[in-house]
């Protein structure tokens, strides 16, 4: 029960912070698990966002990394964001870095 409460609190903090970001187009999977999918409202390509974030020591993945066959039509850049091992302070720092990248 203690761990369930711990992760629920992390989930709630993560979702509160994520929903404040203006670069979010849509969020998927926020009702279960330790990851969410976040569609981006940006001119950046998914791979560019991931690369820029990794340069800033933020480990994120693009949904495209998990696709077996690439879609023919252009899709909305989507990030796979996890929060299971983050403190609320680390979440805030990570979102600040992503905000800086996406506001360029």
C-alpha positions as semicolon CSV with decimal commas, in nm:
position;residue;x (nm);y (nm);z (nm)
1;X;0,000;0,000;0,000
2;X;0,285;0,237;0,080
3;X;0,439;0,189;-0,266
4;X;0,102;0,229;-0,435
5;X;0,054;0,561;-0,253
6;X;0,409;0,667;-0,338
7;X;0,357;0,606;-0,710
8;X;0,010;0,762;-0,706
9;X;0,161;1,077;-0,558
10;X;0,435;1,076;-0,822
11;X;0,175;1,022;-1,095
12;X;-0,039;1,308;-0,968
13;X;0,259;1,545;-0,944
14;X;0,385;1,446;-1,290
15;X;0,045;1,492;-1,451
16;X;-0,009;1,827;-1,279
17;X;0,325;1,953;-1,411
18;X;0,277;1,803;-1,757
19;X;-0,067;1,957;-1,805
20;X;0,078;2,303;-1,735
21;X;0,305;2,286;-2,038
22;X;0,191;2,474;-2,348
23;X;0,386;2,245;-2,584
24;X;0,157;1,950;-2,510
25;X;-0,098;1,867;-2,779
26;X;-0,247;1,553;-2,621
27;X;-0,162;1,303;-2,345
28;X;-0,221;0,928;-2,368
29;X;-0,190;0,655;-2,106
30;X;-0,222;0,879;-1,805
31;X;-0,454;0,635;-1,629
32;X;-0,207;0,348;-1,578
33;X;0,162;0,263;-1,567
34;X;0,473;0,469;-1,504
35;X;0,494;0,624;-1,852
36;X;0,273;0,849;-2,060
37;X;0,272;0,942;-2,426
38;X;0,280;1,314;-2,492
39;X;0,200;1,444;-2,839
40;X;0,387;1,768;-2,898
41;X;0,264;2,094;-3,041
42;X;0,594;2,198;-3,200
43;X;0,774;2,258;-3,526
44;X;1,053;2,025;-3,410
45;X;1,086;1,668;-3,531
46;X;1,054;1,403;-3,263
47;X;1,414;1,287;-3,312
48;X;1,543;1,643;-3,275
49;X;1,365;1,690;-2,942
50;X;1,500;1,359;-2,810
51;X;1,854;1,447;-2,922
52;X;1,843;1,796;-2,769
53;X;1,704;1,658;-2,442
54;X;1,977;1,393;-2,421
55;X;2,241;1,661;-2,470
56;X;2,094;1,819;-2,155
57;X;2,109;1,480;-1,973
58;X;1,733;1,421;-1,996
59;X;1,663;1,059;-2,092
60;X;1,346;1,051;-2,302
61;X;1,236;0,844;-2,598
62;X;1,031;0,917;-2,903
63;X;0,741;0,689;-2,988
64;X;0,902;0,636;-3,328
65;X;1,176;0,430;-3,163
66;X;0,912;0,164;-3,089
67;X;0,751;0,153;-3,434
68;X;0,838;-0,150;-3,647
69;X;0,716;-0,006;-3,977
70;X;0,742;0,368;-4,029
71;X;0,409;0,531;-4,124
72;X;0,383;0,683;-4,469
73;X;0,204;0,994;-4,350
74;X;0,363;1,249;-4,122
75;X;0,269;1,189;-3,761
76;X;0,264;1,419;-3,462
77;X;0,591;1,409;-3,264
78;X;0,523;1,198;-2,954
79;X;0,745;1,147;-2,651
80;X;0,742;0,853;-2,411
81;X;0,787;1,013;-2,069
82;X;0,849;0,813;-1,752
83;X;0,833;0,932;-1,395
84;X;0,877;0,622;-1,177
85;X;1,224;0,703;-1,045
86;X;1,197;1,083;-1,037
87;X;1,144;1,319;-0,748
88;X;0,906;1,611;-0,797
89;X;1,206;1,843;-0,812
90;X;1,362;1,633;-1,090
91;X;1,030;1,640;-1,277
92;X;1,021;2,020;-1,253
93;X;1,381;2,047;-1,375
94;X;1,314;1,810;-1,665
95;X;1,007;2,003;-1,777
96;X;1,200;2,330;-1,753
97;X;1,466;2,188;-1,986
98;X;1,207;2,052;-2,231
99;X;1,027;2,388;-2,224
100;X;1,354;2,564;-2,307
101;X;1,422;2,325;-2,596
102;X;1,071;2,350;-2,743
103;X;1,051;2,730;-2,710
104;X;1,355;2,780;-2,938
